[in-house]
Amino acid sequence: MRPESAVLIKQGAEARVFHVPSFLNLPNGCIAKERFKKTYRHPDLDQQLTHKRVVQEARSLVRCKKGDIDTPTLYFIDSPEATIYMENVIGITVKQRLLDNQETVYKDIDLGSLAEKIGSSLGKMHALDIIHGDLTTSNLMLREENDSVVLIDFGLSFGSRLAEDKAVDLYVLERAFSSTHPNTEQLAIQGSSSKTRTRRMSIDDCHSENERTKYRNMSKRFQNLNKYRNVVGKVAKKEEWYPDVQVGSSSSDASSLIRVNHKYIAIKWAGNGGAMGLLPLDKPGKGCSSTARVFHAHGASVSDWDFSEFNDSLLATGAEDSMVKLWKIPEEEGEPSCITTLTTPSRRVDIVRFHPTTDQIMSTLGNDGKKVCIWDVEKSVNALNVTGKTPFHSFSWKSNGSLLVTSGKGAVDVWDPRAEQPSLSSGTGHEGIKGSRVIWLGNSNHIFTVGTNKMRNRQYALWDSRNMDKPLKMNSLDSSTGMLLPMYDEDTETIYMISRGDATVHSLQISDVYTNPTIAPNMACGSNATIYGAALLPKHSLDVMHTEIARLMAVTENSVIPISYQVPRKSYLDFHFDLYPDTKGTESPLTGKEWLEGKTVDVSRVSLDPKRVAYFEKNAVQQSNSPQTNSSPLPEQKVSETPKPEKETAATSPTSPISTTTTAAATTTANTTAAETVTSTPTPQLSSSNDSNEITKQSSSSTSIKSTSSTHTNKSDEKKVNNDTTSPKQEEPVKETVVPPVKKVLPKFGAANASVYKYISGKIYHPRTHYEDLRGLSIDKSGTCDLIQASGKLIAVPISGPGGRIGIIDINKPGRLPTHVPCVLCGSEVSSFKFDPFNPLRLLTVSVDNKIRVWDIPEGGIEEDMAEPTAILDDKVMDKVHLLEFHPTSKDIVASVSEDIGNPTIRIWNVETKTVEIELKGTSKDVIFGCAWSPDGTKFAISSRDKKVRVLDARTGDVVAVGASHESLRPSRLLWLDNDLGLIASVGFGRGSAREILLLKIDDLSKPLAKKMIDVSPSVMSAYYDIDCKILFVAGRGDRTIHTFELEDYSKFTPLAKIEAGSLQQGFAFMPKMDCNVKDIEIDKFYRLTPTNIEPVGVRVPRARPEYFQDDIFIPTLDILNPSQSASSWFSGKDQQLSRISLKPDDMELLSTAPPPASQAQSKAKFEMGKQFVSDEQRKQEIMDRMFKNAKDVEAEVDDTPKVKPEDQEVADDEWDD
C-alpha cells in the first residue's frame, strides 16, 4: 500500500508519481510511481500489461545502473499494487533548463557539453540493447549536485538489438528537440546499433540557410545503409535436414563439432573410440545416416578436425592421443586412408587448422596452450613454433597467410611466424577465465575477438593489428554462461556467433572493414533445437540465384540443420552482383616449401555468377577437344594495365602425400536458368600488391570455377582460360553464346520401388503372454553364446549357480515364473546350447568339461532339475568346445568347433550313433569365432581371429574360398543368406568399436560386396536372417534397439525401421514361420530376453487390405521342422533339399486373386467414362478434320481452274458507253 504521507506530484496517461517524504530515513525521501488501472481494458489484459511494464521498467533501471548510466536508484517494487519506489533525484529537467534559457538563445548554457553528456548516456544505454521508448527532454534530468544527465521514466522501455529500434529512439529525441526547443540542432544525435555517438555542430558555423538545411538533412540517417542489413536467417525445412546422425561431443572447447566442404559434412561419430562420420552434402533427408562413411580415425577420442580449402578429399583430425592424422577420402565408396601422422607435444590436440593459402602447411594448438605448432606436411616435421607468455586459447591466420593472431587470458598477440622475432604487437584482451576466441577479418588489418570480462559477462571486441594498445571497440553482449564460437564470412563482412546450448544464432555486420570499421547487429535467427556447434558452407555451394549469402550448418543433438541467410529482393531472375563479390577460389597458390621460404601470395578470386561459370565451362570443354591453346576472353572483360604478379607454380616432390593441384566438386544448388544465356558483363579490374598489410582488398587473377549450378573446372583447363583471359591481345568482345539449358531436377517424393517392409514395426505381445520374474539369469557367457534359445515347445536360458544350469521353460505356460526355474544340470559351466530344429524337445549343451550333452526334455517341460542326459558326445582330444551348429536339412547331424590346443577343429557328429563322422583340421590356424552351414548343407563357412573368412566343403574340408573379414580382432557372427548366389553376411567390428555388417560373395572374397556401418558399441551382436523376406535382424546385449536391414537386389543392405523397446535386452530367439500370425500380417515372431522377463514380440507389416492373405509377403516357406533326409543318407553323399509349405489359412482368400476394392472399382469406372468421353471427342474431331479436308480439296479444285486474261474478260452490260 502507498504510504499516507505520499504527495501526488504529477499524473500522466500511464501512472501517478508521488513524493514519499519519509522512506527508509532518506533525507530526500523517495519517489513512488504507481500505475493505475485502465477501466476501458479487460481486467485480465490490464493486469497482464501493467505487471509486464512494471517489471520491464525495474529491469531497465537495474541494467542501466550496472552499466554505469545515471538513473534513479531502485529501492522497492510493490508488484500487487504496481508501484515502484525509487530515488528522488534533486535537479531540473533538460526541458526546463532549455526553456529557461530560450529567450537568450542559450547563451548561459554550454550546449556542446550538454550534447556530449546526453550522447554518452544514450550510447551506453543502447550498448546494453535497452530501448527507452519515450526519449524526450522531459525524461532527461540534470542533477543539482554535479549537473550530470539522469535518464528517467523507463515505462515504455524494452530490450532490442535492432539498429532500427535504436534509430527510432534517437529520432523521437531529435523531434523533441526540433519541436520544443528551436535552434538546438547542435544537440542532434547520431545513433548506431552497437554504440551511440554524438556530433556537435555550432549554429554559429552555419552562416547560410543552405548550410542549416544541409545540417538538418544530416540528422535523418538513423538507419544502417549496409546492403546486408535486411538479411534474414531461416531454418531449412525438415526434408533438408540431416537427421538421425550420431553426433559426438568433443573435449575441446574450441571445436565447432562440424566441418563442411563442397562434398562432405564431417562430424564426430558418437560412441567409444575416435570414430568420424562423413555425410554426403547432397544427400539430406531421412536415411542420410545410412550413406555416411564412418571410419575409425584414432584410438582415442577425436577433439578437432578440419577440411582443406583446396582439396575436398583431404581431412585432418586431431585427438586426445596427441596425434594429428591426414586422411585421403576416396571418390568412390570406401574408408579414407591415412596418408600422414604427426605427433604433437601436447597431451591433447585442441585446434587443427590448414593454412589459408596452402594445404601443405598445417597449424595445431594443444590443450596446454603453450605453443602453436606449424607443420610442414610434405616432410611431416614441425617447421615453426609460436610461443607466448600466457597460454593460448585460440589462433587465426590472416587471409593471405602472412600473419597469425592468438588470444589468451587477458592477451591478444599478433605474430609473424617466419620472422626471427615473430612477435609484432600485443594487446590486453578479455580478462575472464573462460576461453576467448579470435578471428582475423580476412585480408584487412583488423581482428575480432570474443570472450568474457571479470564479471563473466560475454563481450566482443574489434582490434587494429597495427595498434594493439586498446581495442577499437569492446561491447558487452549478454551475461550467458555459454562459450561463443564466432565464424567470419569474408565476402559479406559478417560474423556469425553461436553459443553451445543456445537455440539462437547471432550475427554482427561489419562495415568498411578495410578503412574505418563499424559493427552493427543483424537480426538474430532462432531455431527450435539446441545448437552445439556450426560451420559455414563454402561460397561455391550456395544458392546464389535466390540471394543466399551464407548457409550455416548447425549441429544439434542428433541432426545437422542448415540455416540459410538470404537478402530479400524483388526479383530472383538475375544474378545480383552487388551481393556477391569475387570469392576465394579452390586452387592453392603456394606450396609449403615456398611459404616457408617467405613467399606470400593471395588465393585467386573467382566469380559466383552462373553465367560466367557456364562460359568458362564451355570454353574449357572446347579447349580440351581442340589442339589450339588460345581461348576467347570473357565477354566485355577489361584487363587492367597494372602488371599482374607472377604466379608461382605449385610443385611437390613425388613423395609428397598431398598434391597442390586438386579437383574439387561443388554442390549443384543454383537455379540453372540463369546459365542459359551468356551476356556481356563488366568485371572488376585486376589489382595486385606486394604489401601484405595493404588495406585495400586485392582482387587476384580472374580465374573461375564452377559455382552453384555446376562442378569445378579441371585445373589445367582453368589455367588456360585464365592465361588467355588476362591476355591483352584478345580484347575483342565475344559474341553472345547460348548454353544449352540444364533440365531442372524435380524433387523426389518417396521411392520409385519402395520396399513393402519399409514400415515394419515390432509389437510386444500382451503382458499376459510374458514370462515374468526370471531370477538368476547368467549373463557371463561369451559373446558367441546366445543367452536364449527357443523351439516350438520350450525356451532355454542359462541360470546362475553351480553345475552348469540351463533353465527349461514350457512355452505354453506364460506368466510368473517359479522362484527356482527347473534346469538341466550339465556338471560344469555351459559355453553354448541349442535346440534341435527337427526335434523341439531335444537340447544340446556344451560345457567347459569338453562334453556335448544331449537332453531329451519330456512333453510339457520339467518340474524338477534334470541331471542325467540322454547321451554324451565326447572325444578325448577335443578341447574348449565353444560352437554348435545343426545341419539345415538332415536329421541328427550337428557340427562342433573346438580349439584343441592351438589346432582348431571342426567335428561333424552323428547324434544318433554318438560318433564323429567327419573331422576337419587345419582349416584355420587361429581361434574360430563364427560358423554357418549353407542352406543346402554342402558347405560350411567359418570366421576366425586372423581376420579371414573361409568357405569349406562340408564333407572333405577343402577350402572353397577365402577372403578378408572384419579389421577387428573381436568376435563376429556368420549367416548364410543365399545358396545359389553364395552370399554370406558377417556381423562384427571394424576399427575400434564400430559395429558393421559385411556382405560377402564366395565367388570373390577379396573384398566385401557391401559394407554397412551400424553404430559404435562394445557389445557383440546377435543376428537372424529371414530368408523369405530377406530381412536381417541384429542387436547386441544391453541394447534397447534391434536394427533391421533388407537385402536389396542381393547387393546391399538397406536400413528399415528399428524395433525399439523400453528395457535393455540380453538376446532374442526367433521362431519358425509357422508360428507367425499371418492374419495380423506378422512376418516374424521372436522372444526377447531382458534381465527379468521374456517377452514375445511380433514383427508386422502394415497393409491396406489385411483381410486377405498377403501372398506377396508370405511366400511358400521352407519346412524347417521336418528334415529332408537322415544322417546316414547325408554322410553317404546324398543332398536333398527341404520341401516348401504354404502358410495360407483355409479361411483366407489370396490377395492376388481378390476382387479390386470399391474405391479402385470407382476409379476404374471413372477412367472408362473419361476414356469414352475422349473417344467421342476424338470422333467429333475426326469428322471436323474430314470436313476441313474436303473444303480444302474444293478450294484446290477452284484454284486449278484456268484463269482468264484481263484482255479476254467480258465487260458487264452496264459498263458499255451509251
Buried (B, 14 or more C-beta within 10 A) or exposed (E): EBBEEBEEEEEEEBBBBBBBEEBEEBEEBBBBBBBEEBEEEEEEEBEEBBBEBBEBBBBBBEBBBEBEBBBBBBBEBBEEEBBBBBBBBEBBBBBBBBEEBBEEEBEEBEBBEBBBBBBBBBBBBBBBBBBBBBBBBBBBBBBEEEBEBBBBBBBBBBEBBBBBBBBBBBBBBBEBBBEBBEEBBBBBBBBBBBBBEBEBBEBEEBEEEEEBEEBBEEBEEBEBEBBBBEBEBEBBEEEEBBBBBBBBBBBBBBBBBBBBBBBBBBBBBBBEBBBBBBBBBEEBEEEBBBEBBBBBBBEBBBBBBBBBBBBBBBBBBBBBBBBBBBBBBEEEEEBBEBBBEBEBEBEBBBBBBBBBBBBBBBBBBBBEBBBBBBBBBBBBEBBBEBEBEBBBBBBBBBBBBBBBBBBBBBBBBBBBBBEEEBBBBBBEBBBBEBBBBBBBBBBBBBBBBBBBEEEEBBBBBBBBBEEBEEBBBBBBBBEBEBBBBBBBBBBBBBBBBBBBEBBEBBBBBBBEBBEEBBBBBBBEBEBEBEBBBBBBBBBBBBBBBBBBBBBBBBBBEBBBBBBBBBBEEEEBEEBBBEBBBBBBBBBBBBBBBBBBEEBBBBBBBBBBBBBBBBBBBBBBEEBEEEEEEEBBBBBEBEBBEEEEBEBEEBEBEEEBBBBBBBBBBBBBBBBBBBBBEBEEBEBBEBBBEEEBBBBEBBBBBBBBBBBBBBBBBBBEBBBBBBBBBBEEEBEEEBEEBEBEEBEEEEEEEEEEEEBBBBEBBBEBBEEEEBBBEBBBBBEEBEBBBBBBBBBBBBBBBBBEEEBBBBBBBBBEEBEEBEEEBBBBBBBBBBBBBBBBBBBBBBBBBBBBEBBBBBBEBEEEBBEEBBEEBEBEBEBEEBBBBBBBBBBBBBBBBBBBBBBBEEBBBBBBBBBEEBEBBBBBEEBBEBBBBBBBBBBBBBBBBBBBBBBBBBBBEBBEBEEBBBBBBBBBBBBBBBBBBBBEEBBBBBBBBBBBBBBBBBBBBBEEBEEBBBBBBBBBBBEBBBBBBBBBBBBBBBBBBEBEBBBBBBBEEBEBBBBBEBBEBEEEBBBBBBBBBBBBEBEEBBBBBBBBBBEEBBBBBBBBBEBEEBEBBBBEBBEEBBBBBEBBBBBBBBBEEEBBBBEEBEBBEEEBBEBEEBEEEEEEEEEEEEEEEEEEEEEEEEEEEEEEEEEEEEEEEEEEEEEEEEEEEEEEEEEEEEEEEE
